Amino acid sequence: MNILFDAKGNPIPRKHIETCVREFGHGYRRTVQDIIARSQPGITRDIFFRNVAQLMPNFKMTRRGCFNGVKYEQGCAQDPKGQIANCWSVCGQDAQKIRTFLAQQNISRRRIIVDMQATLRGQVINDLRGTFNSLIPVCMGKVANGLVASSKVLFAALPEIAMPVDTIQWRKLFQTKDYGDIIAMMADEIMAWEKQIEHLLDTCDPSPDSTLPSIYNVMAMKARHR
């Protein structure tokens, strides 16, 4: 993939990534930081509701479709059609199990997607793939295929390993419908970039409330327009 590398295979300079992260939309950055900080102790039903309710309007996912009407106001989630509740009933238990397993690894949450052992990473990605697939029918609308919304729901639940993937990214950038493959490719590319540049990607974002997927996603959104 060419997200942390240019078309010629050269790694994107560290300074450029730092600039992209720093200058990315304030609303997006604030929302992502809130989600990561809020879920630091773990993922509960209340945290899940608040995270999804804050994230979905930021990605303009509430104007129509199954998340229409979802809002986050004064620290409270509004779920008038019960869509967040439906998502939680499908993925809540799985998300909690994955998060518990991650916490047991005693690895920095910011970097766990690349710093865990390869076999364990594969296991986590496979579990994430299964959870994602179970969400698709719940997030599917009359027009939307459910892939975009499902990825954002998982990011709201597990921002240390999941990534929100928009429509253009699914179709043109990643060119796959397998969410697990996207997460695996992300981890592989981050490790390849760090090896070549001799710099840790997470240090490109000084905020303590960031994770490798949140930084990588900024660059993935930039890569859509190359």
Secondary structure, 3 states (H helix, E strand, C coil): CCCCECCCCCECCHHHHHHHHHHCCHHHHHHHHHHHHHCCCCCCHHHHHHHHHHHHHHCCCCCCCCCCCCEEECCEEECCCCHHHHHHHHHHHHHHHHHHHHHCCCCCCCCHHHHCCHHHHHHHHHHHHHHHHHHHHHHCCCCCCCHHHHHHHHHHHCCCCCCCCCHHHHHHHHCCCCHHHHHHHHHHHHHHHHHHHCCCHHHHCCCCCCCHHHHHHHHHHHHCCC
